[in-house]
Amino acid sequence: MSEEVIAFIEKVKEPWQAQLCQVLRQVVHHAIPDVQERIQYNKPHFLKNKKYAAVISTSKDAVSFTIFNAAELELPEGLFDGPPERKTIKFRNGQQADSEMLSRLVGQASSTL
């Protein structure tokens, strides 16, 4: 686990966003046990075999979670946006992340990295 990513999460201003970032980080670590993490472009990036697997991004009123290598995934209707190779889900205050679903999707997407 990267101290940079820990520091990033600790600096997130809104408590609900910090908590969600921590949940999403745990999702990635559960799905990819040997994941590498680093801060790049001021966001936590998660890599497998030096290839992007996922990224967490915060904005004023949301937390976004992007899954890379997503072209072959069967995604729930209406939850994700973006081009076939990377899909993003956006959470707003009060919304909960489905950790089981996200972990499964990250695991599937990263299985060929």
C-alpha positions in Angstrom: 0.0 0.0 0.0 1.3 3.4 -1.0 1.8 6.2 1.6 0.9 8.6 -1.2 -2.5 7.1 -1.7 -3.1 7.0 2.0 -2.2 10.7 2.2 -4.5 11.5 -0.8 -7.5 9.9 1.0 -6.7 11.7 4.2 -6.7 15.0 2.4 -10.1 14.5 0.8 -12.3 17.3 2.3 -15.7 15.7 2.5 -15.9 12.8 5.0 -18.3 10.8 2.8 -15.9 11.1 -0.2 -12.9 10.0 1.9 -14.9 7.0 3.2 -16.0 6.1 -0.3 -12.4 6.4 -1.6 -11.3 4.0 1.1 -14.0 1.5 0.2 -13.1 1.7 -3.5 -9.4 1.2 -2.7 -10.3 -1.9 -0.7 -12.4 -3.2 -3.7 -9.3 -2.9 -5.9 -7.0 -4.6 -3.4 -9.6 -7.4 -2.9 -9.9 -7.9 -6.7 -6.2 -7.7 -7.5 -4.1 -8.9 -4.5 -0.8 -8.0 -6.1 -2.0 -4.5 -7.3 0.4 -1.6 -7.4 -0.9 1.8 -6.5 0.5 5.3 -7.0 -0.6 8.9 -7.4 -0.6 10.0 -11.0 -2.3 13.2 -12.3 -3.2 13.9 -8.7 -5.4 10.7 -8.5 -4.9 7.2 -7.1 -4.1 4.9 -9.9 -4.0 1.1 -9.5 -1.9 -1.1 -11.8 -1.4 -4.7 -12.6 1.7 -5.8 -14.5 2.4 -2.0 -15.0 -0.9 -1.5 -16.8 -3.8 0.6 -15.6 -6.5 -1.4 -13.8 -8.5 1.3 -12.0 -8.5 5.0 -10.9 -10.3 6.9 -8.2 -11.1 10.6 -8.8 -12.8 13.2 -6.7 -14.6 16.3 -7.7 -16.6 18.9 -5.7 -19.7 16.8 -5.4 -18.7 13.3 -6.6 -16.3 10.4 -6.5 -15.6 8.6 -9.8 -14.3 5.1 -10.2 -12.9 4.0 -13.5 -12.2 0.4 -14.6 -9.8 0.0 -17.4 -9.6 -2.9 -19.9 -13.4 -3.0 -19.7 -14.4 -3.8 -23.3 -15.4 -7.4 -22.5 -17.4 -6.7 -19.3 -21.1 -7.1 -19.0 -22.1 -4.0 -17.1 -25.4 -3.2 -15.4 -27.5 -0.9 -17.6 -27.2 2.8 -16.9 -24.5 2.8 -14.2 -21.3 3.3 -16.2 -20.2 5.8 -18.8 -17.3 6.0 -21.2 -15.7 4.3 -24.1 -15.5 0.5 -24.3 -12.0 0.3 -23.0 -12.6 2.2 -19.8 -15.9 2.6 -17.9 -16.6 5.1 -15.1 -19.2 5.0 -12.4 -19.9 8.2 -10.5 -21.1 8.4 -6.9 -22.7 11.3 -5.2 -23.3 12.0 -1.5 -25.6 9.3 0.0 -24.9 6.7 -2.7 -23.3 3.4 -1.7 -20.8 1.5 -3.8 -21.7 -2.2 -4.5 -18.4 -3.5 -3.4 -19.1 -7.1 -4.5 -20.1 -6.1 -8.0 -17.2 -3.7 -8.4 -14.7 -6.2 -7.1 -16.0 -8.8 -9.6 -15.8 -6.3 -12.5 -12.3 -5.1 -11.6 -11.2 -8.8 -11.2 -12.6 -9.7 -14.6 -11.2 -6.6 -16.4 -7.8 -7.1 -14.9 -7.6 -10.8 -15.5 -6.0 -10.3 -18.9 -3.6 -7.6 -17.9 
